[in-house]
Amino acid sequence: MPLALRLDHVSFSYGHGPPVLRDVDLEVARGEFVAIAGPNGGGKTTLLRLVLGLEEPSSGRVELFVRRLGYLAQRAQAGIDAPLTVRELVTAGRAPRTRLLGPLSVADRDAVRDAIDRVGLGTLADRRLSTLSGGQQQRAFIAKALAAEPELLVLDEPTTGVDVEAQEAIAELLQRLRSELDMTILYVSHEFGAVESFVQRIVLVRGEVVFDGSPSDLPDVWHDPSHAHA
């Protein structure tokens, strides 16, 4: 299958510090739903920054084979507390695909409405973010990322601050979006129980890749006990 991204023998250090990542090889095919997991300090956030082009590898090569990238950063309280409605937030996500000045085009408005509907917030489009539940707020931020019509969607700790039920609902939503939009999803988190039954691969990073495969092949000690699995 065509690739969405590839890391080829990538190592990275901050300044003259010790390596954060060592000789990482990773390929993600278009349309895959992949979880990148690992402990805090294990290098998964650095890997994310390399994929996004925010850092350059100390050695090796990072290649992206998509043109449109959507990024869902960790939730910031300032963004949630801002006096924005869902529609206003999602409209801001349209910026990479629209004109810098002037009113939104019909296509832009359609894309915003479609993104809001896809995450199930159509009836709440004119509600302020601060009035929504944690799970609904996260859906709104996912819709913001979708408004740019990305080929690759990267999510950084997307289930932080929401309960287990909402985490699993978000994971199910992402799987549906991947299927409907033929989109590649990279889900980066220190916990992966919520997506374990939805992702095709889990990549565990602890300075290097220590596991890359199907969730069904994970050793029992690595499963998240807060999520039940059949």
DRENROLO-767669 format. One line per 10 residues: number of its first residue (from 1); for each residue x, y, z of N, C-alpha, C, CB. Coordinates in steps of 0.02 Angstrom, whole numbers. Glycine has a CB too. Example, Ala and Ser with C-alpha at 12.3 -4.5 7.8 and 13.67 -1.06 7.14 Angstrom:
2
1	660,-284,390,615,-225,390,660,-165,390,565,-224,452  642,-112,354,684,-53,357,645,2,394,704,-30,286
! end
This chain:
230
1	42,-60,0,0,0,0,44,63,0,-47,0,62  19,118,-29,58,180,-27,69,203,45,22,236,-67  125,236,57,142,259,124,115,329,137,217,257,134  98,341,201,82,409,223,144,441,253,24,408,275  184,402,289,246,429,318,296,373,329,231,465,385  360,394,334,413,346,346,468,379,387,441,318,280  491,344,439,550,364,476,604,311,463,535,370,553  661,334,440,715,288,419,776,300,463,732,299,344  789,253,509,847,256,554,853,324,588,912,241,514  799,347,618,796,413,649,820,411,721,724,441,645
11	867,455,736,889,467,804,882,541,819,963,442,816  873,558,883,864,629,900,888,642,971,790,650,892  924,698,979,945,723,1044,929,797,1048,1020,709,1057  912,820,1108,903,892,1119,970,922,1138,849,906,1175  997,966,1095,1062,996,1108,1116,942,1113,1059,1036,1173  1155,947,1167,1208,898,1176,1188,844,1227,1273,933,1200  1123,838,1239,1098,789,1287,1099,719,1259,1028,807,1308  1080,671,1300,1079,601,1277,1025,590,1225,1069,553,1337  1030,537,1186,978,525,1135,909,513,1167,997,464,1093  860,546,1138,790,535,1159,760,478,1117,748,600,1151
21	779,476,1054,759,422,1008,822,393,977,710,447,954  822,327,968,880,293,940,860,246,884,917,254,995  883,261,824,877,216,766,805,191,756,924,157,775  759,237,751,688,220,743,671,211,669,643,275,774  645,153,653,617,139,587,541,132,595,649,74,556  504,167,554,431,163,558,401,181,491,404,210,614  355,140,468,316,155,408,242,151,425,335,106,350  204,200,403,131,200,412,99,206,343,108,259,459  58,158,326,26,158,260,-34,205,260,4,86,241  -52,229,202,-112,270,196,-173,231,219,-121,295,123
31	-215,263,258,-276,232,282,-268,193,346,-302,187,230  -208,187,373,-198,151,436,-219,193,496,-125,129,443  -239,159,550,-253,189,614,-202,160,662,-329,176,639  -153,201,681,-95,178,720,-90,216,785,-30,185,679  -81,180,840,-69,211,906,5,211,920,-108,173,962  31,269,939,100,276,962,97,286,1037,138,335,926  121,237,1075,114,239,1148,182,231,1181,65,185,1172  182,245,1246,243,237,1284,241,280,1345,304,253,1242  288,270,1392,288,309,1454,308,381,1442,336,277,1505  291,424,1490,315,493,1487,391,493,1487,287,536,1546
41	421,531,1442,493,532,1435,521,478,1390,524,526,1502  476,438,1361,499,383,1319,514,403,1247,447,330,1318  494,463,1227,511,488,1161,453,493,1112,561,444,1131  392,475,1134,336,476,1087,319,548,1066,275,442,1117  324,596,1112,310,665,1093,362,692,1046,305,710,1156  425,673,1057,478,692,1010,466,663,942,547,670,1037  445,600,939,428,569,875,373,608,841,406,495,885  323,629,879,268,669,851,294,734,822,216,684,905  338,767,858,366,831,834,406,822,771,409,864,889  440,765,765,477,751,704,431,741,644,522,689,714
51	376,704,656,327,693,602,296,759,580,272,645,626  283,804,627,252,868,611,301,918,581,221,898,673  365,901,581,415,947,554,436,1001,603,389,979,492  420,992,667,438,1042,718,509,1031,743,389,1039,776  537,973,731,607,958,747,637,922,687,613,915,812  704,927,682,741,891,630,780,835,663,788,939,591  781,776,634,818,721,665,893,735,669,806,656,627  925,709,722,998,714,726,1031,671,673,1023,694,797  999,615,658,1021,573,603,961,535,577,1078,523,626  966,510,517,909,476,485,865,525,447,868,440,538
61	808,500,424,765,540,381,692,529,397,779,524,307  653,583,397,581,581,406,549,603,340,557,626,466  503,562,314,471,578,251,395,576,259,493,530,195  362,628,236,289,629,233,268,624,160,260,694,265  218,583,147,194,572,78,122,598,70,198,497,60  102,643,114,36,674,109,46,750,106,-10,654,170  -3,784,79,1,856,73,-35,892,129,-26,879,7  -90,862,152,-132,897,201,-129,860,268,-206,903,176  -108,896,318,-97,868,384,-143,902,435,-23,875,405  -179,863,475,-220,891,529,-188,873,595,-292,865,525
71	-188,920,642,-154,909,706,-200,929,763,-88,949,709  -212,882,808,-250,896,869,-202,897,927,-307,843,880  -186,957,952,-139,964,1007,-173,943,1072,-113,1036,1012  -133,935,1125,-162,922,1190,-208,980,1208,-106,913,1244  -263,963,1241,-312,1014,1258,-282,1067,1303,-374,982,1291  -292,1130,1284,-269,1186,1325,-330,1218,1358,-230,1238,1283  -327,1228,1424,-384,1256,1460,-402,1325,1433,-369,1261,1534  -350,1362,1411,-363,1429,1384,-409,1426,1323,-298,1465,1366  -398,1375,1281,-440,1368,1222,-511,1349,1240,-411,1316,1176  -518,1308,1291,-585,1287,1312,-623,1344,1345,-580,1228,1360
81	-587,1386,1382,-620,1441,1418,-634,1502,1374,-577,1463,1476  -603,1504,1315,-615,1560,1270,-689,1563,1250,-570,1555,1207  -716,1624,1242,-787,1631,1226,-803,1614,1153,-810,1702,1241  -787,1552,1134,-798,1529,1066,-855,1479,1064,-734,1498,1037  -893,1481,1010,-941,1428,998,-906,1371,960,-1003,1454,958  -939,1314,957,-913,1258,918,-901,1280,846,-961,1198,921  -949,1314,817,-942,1335,746,-883,1382,737,-1007,1368,722  -873,1428,782,-817,1475,776,-750,1438,782,-821,1530,830  -746,1390,828,-685,1351,835,-670,1312,772,-690,1303,895  -720,1278,746,-709,1236,686,-693,1280,626,-771,1193,673
91	-723,1338,621,-708,1384,566,-634,1403,566,-752,1447,570  -606,1412,625,-534,1429,630,-492,1373,600,-514,1441,703  -515,1311,605,-478,1256,577,-479,1255,501,-505,1192,602  -521,1294,471,-525,1297,398,-470,1341,368,-594,1323,377  -434,1378,409,-386,1427,385,-336,1399,334,-348,1454,443  -309,1338,342,-261,1315,292,-289,1305,222,-231,1249,315  -356,1303,216,-386,1289,150,-423,1348,121,-433,1230,156  -421,1406,155,-463,1461,132,-422,1524,121,-518,1474,182  -455,1576,98,-423,1640,88,-408,1673,155,-467,1686,44  -357,1715,156,-339,1749,218,-387,1805,235,-268,1776,213
101	-416,1835,184,-460,1892,195,-527,1879,162,-428,1957,168  -577,1914,187,-644,1908,158,-686,1855,190,-638,1895,84  -750,1854,172,-796,1805,202,-781,1734,177,-868,1823,185  -806,1686,216,-799,1616,196,-839,1602,132,-821,1569,252  -812,1560,91,-847,1539,31,-900,1487,50,-798,1510,-22  -943,1471,2,-993,1419,13,-959,1353,29,-1039,1411,-49  -904,1338,-6,-868,1276,6,-839,1274,76,-811,1268,-45  -814,1331,100,-787,1335,168,-842,1322,220,-755,1403,181  -899,1354,210,-954,1345,258,-979,1273,257,-1013,1394,242  -982,1244,198,-1002,1174,192,-953,1128,228,-1008,1153,118
111	-888,1142,221,-837,1101,254,-842,1106,330,-767,1121,231  -855,1165,355,-863,1175,428,-924,1138,453,-869,1251,445  -979,1145,418,-1040,1110,439,-1031,1034,436,-1100,1131,395  -998,1010,384,-987,938,376,-944,912,433,-955,923,309  -891,949,451,-847,927,505,-885,923,572,-787,975,511  -927,972,585,-965,973,647,-1015,915,648,-1003,1039,655  -1047,903,592,-1095,847,589,-1061,780,597,-1133,849,522  -1002,772,569,-967,708,572,-948,687,643,-904,711,529  -938,737,686,-920,720,755,-981,720,801,-868,770,782  -1041,729,772,-1102,724,811,-1120,785,851,-1096,667,855
121	-1097,844,830,-1112,905,868,-1157,953,829,-1048,940,887  -1192,928,778,-1233,972,737,-1283,1014,776,-1269,932,686  -1313,984,827,-1364,1021,866,-1332,1068,917,-1410,972,901  -1266,1063,925,-1231,1104,975,-1184,1154,942,-1192,1060,1023  -1191,1164,878,-1143,1205,840,-1137,1276,866,-1162,1207,768  -1190,1304,895,-1188,1373,918,-1183,1378,994,-1250,1410,894  -1167,1322,1025,-1153,1322,1098,-1081,1341,1111,-1169,1253,1129  -1069,1375,1167,-1000,1391,1187,-965,1329,1211,-999,1446,1241  -900,1326,1196,-861,1268,1217,-864,1257,1292,-789,1276,1195  -864,1311,1330,-861,1306,1403,-924,1273,1432,-853,1374,1433
131	-977,1267,1393,-1039,1236,1418,-1042,1162,1401,-1099,1272,1389  -993,1136,1365,-995,1067,1343,-957,1022,1391,-965,1060,1273  -972,958,1388,-936,908,1427,-865,900,1398,-973,840,1429  -822,867,1436,-754,855,1412,-752,817,1347,-714,819,1464  -794,765,1342,-796,726,1280,-821,767,1221,-839,666,1290  -871,809,1233,-898,851,1179,-846,903,1158,-963,886,1202  -810,931,1206,-758,979,1189,-705,947,1144,-725,1007,1252  -686,886,1161,-635,853,1121,-661,837,1051,-612,788,1155  -725,821,1045,-755,812,979,-753,876,938,-827,787,986  -763,932,972,-760,997,937,-689,1010,910,-780,1054,985
141	-639,992,949,-570,1002,925,-553,954,869,-521,994,983  -581,894,871,-572,848,815,-604,877,752,-602,779,831  -664,906,760,-697,938,703,-655,995,675,-766,964,723  -622,1033,719,-578,1087,696,-523,1060,651,-547,1125,756  -493,1003,672,-441,972,631,-469,946,565,-408,915,669  -530,919,567,-562,892,506,-579,946,456,-624,854,525  -590,1007,479,-610,1061,434,-559,1075,380,-623,1125,474  -496,1058,393,-444,1068,343,-440,1010,294,-376,1077,378  -485,961,301,-488,903,256,-420,868,252,-511,925,186  -393,846,310,-326,817,310,-324,747,280,-299,815,380
151	-267,729,252,-254,661,231,-225,620,289,-207,659,171  -188,655,333,-159,625,392,-180,665,453,-80,621,387  -212,632,502,-234,665,563,-191,640,620,-309,651,577  -156,686,654,-113,670,710,-144,698,773,-41,698,699  -152,654,823,-184,674,886,-136,663,944,-250,634,898  -126,715,985,-79,712,1041,-119,707,1106,-32,774,1041  -115,649,1139,-151,637,1203,-225,658,1197,-116,676,1260  -261,631,1149,-329,656,1137,-380,638,1191,-354,629,1072  -364,592,1235,-414,572,1286,-397,598,1355,-420,496,1288  -348,642,1361,-331,671,1425,-389,712,1452,-268,715,1420
161	-407,700,1514,-459,740,1546,-530,718,1533,-451,810,1526  -540,662,1499,-608,637,1488,-613,567,1518,-627,636,1412  -674,548,1537,-683,484,1571,-678,426,1523,-750,482,1607  -676,365,1551,-664,306,1510,-717,298,1456,-663,243,1554  -780,310,1474,-834,303,1425,-825,351,1366,-903,314,1458  -807,413,1382,-796,463,1329,-735,446,1288,-790,533,1359  -683,419,1321,-623,398,1284,-640,347,1231,-570,369,1332  -680,297,1250,-696,244,1203,-743,269,1147,-729,185,1239  -786,317,1165,-829,347,1113,-788,386,1063,-882,393,1146  -736,421,1087,-693,458,1041,-654,410,997,-644,503,1081
171	-630,355,1026,-594,304,986,-639,275,932,-568,248,1031  -701,261,949,-749,235,899,-762,286,844,-815,214,933  -767,350,864,-777,404,815,-718,407,767,-785,472,851  -657,402,793,-598,406,751,-597,348,701,-534,405,793  -615,289,724,-617,232,679,-667,243,622,-634,167,718  -725,271,640,-776,285,589,-751,337,539,-842,308,622  -719,389,565,-693,442,521,-639,414,474,-664,500,563  -597,370,500,-545,339,458,-577,301,400,-501,292,500  -631,265,416,-664,225,366,-700,269,315,-713,177,398  -737,319,339,-777,361,295,-734,406,251,-824,404,336
181	-679,432,278,-639,482,242,-575,454,213,-623,538,289  -564,389,223,-502,357,198,-441,396,222,-503,352,120  -441,411,286,-391,454,316,-342,413,358,-424,509,359  -280,432,360,-230,401,402,-231,435,471,-159,405,371  -230,395,524,-233,424,591,-174,400,632,-299,405,626  -140,447,663,-85,434,709,-107,460,777,-17,468,685  -116,412,824,-145,427,890,-89,419,941,-206,379,906  -66,475,970,-8,474,1014,-32,484,1086,42,530,995  -15,435,1130,-38,439,1198,3,393,1243,-113,420,1203  6,410,1308,40,366,1355,-6,307,1374,61,404,1419
191	-71,314,1356,-118,259,1368,-152,243,1302,-171,279,1422  -165,179,1292,-194,159,1228,-253,112,1237,-142,125,1185  -275,102,1299,-331,56,1310,-394,75,1273,-346,52,1383  -407,140,1266,-468,163,1234,-470,144,1160,-476,238,1241  -412,141,1128,-411,128,1056,-389,57,1039,-366,178,1021  -374,18,1090,-343,-47,1077,-385,-92,1032,-330,-82,1142  -451,-86,1037,-493,-129,995,-510,-97,928,-557,-145,1033  -483,-37,914,-497,-3,852,-436,5,807,-526,65,867  -377,14,836,-318,26,795,-295,-39,762,-261,56,837  -260,-31,707,-231,-89,672,-163,-107,699,-226,-75,597
201	-127,-56,725,-61,-67,752,-50,-25,814,-7,-51,699  -10,-51,859,15,-12,915,91,-12,911,-10,-42,984  120,47,916,193,55,916,212,82,985,217,102,859  249,42,1024,272,63,1090,342,91,1084,269,4,1141  351,152,1111,415,187,1106,443,198,1176,406,254,1068  504,174,1186,542,187,1247,614,202,1227,538,126,1297  623,259,1197,688,277,1169,700,245,1102,742,256,1217  671,188,1091,671,153,1028,605,117,1021,732,104,1022  591,88,964,530,50,956,539,-19,989,511,42,880  499,-32,1042,505,-96,1077,449,-144,1058,504,-84,1152
211	398,-119,1024,345,-163,998,312,-127,940,293,-181,1053  297,-163,888,260,-136,831,220,-193,801,309,-104,777  155,-192,814,114,-247,788,42,-241,808,141,-312,812  5,-294,797,-66,-296,812,-78,-293,888,-98,-358,782  -130,-259,911,-146,-259,982,-155,-330,1010,-209,-219,995  -178,-377,968,-188,-445,991,-123,-480,1009,-225,-486,938  -66,-452,985,-1,-482,999,34,-451,1058,42,-477,938  3,-401,1090,33,-369,1147,39,-417,1206,-8,-307,1168  96,-418,1241,100,-457,1303,49,-432,1353,171,-452,1333  21,-477,1393,-32,-459,1441,-12,-403,1488,-51,-519,1482
221	52,-399,1507,73,-349,1556,69,-278,1527,143,-363,1579  62,-272,1461,59,-206,1430,-12,-182,1418,97,-206,1365  -62,-224,1431,-131,-203,1420,-152,-156,1476,-178,-264,1417  -197,-110,1459,-222,-61,1507,-280,-91,1547,-245,4,1471  -271,-101,1613,-323,-134,1653,-387,-93,1662,-296,-152,1719  -384,-27,1646,-444,15,1654,-494,4,1598,-424,88,1657  -474,-34,1546,-519,-48,1491,-528,-123,1485,-493,-18,1425  -589,-145,1481,-603,-216,1475,-604,-235,1401,-671,-235,1508  -577,-293,1385,-575,-316,1316,-599,-388,1314,-504,-310,1287  -637,-403,1262,-662,-472,1254,-605,-518,1232,-720,-474,1203
! end
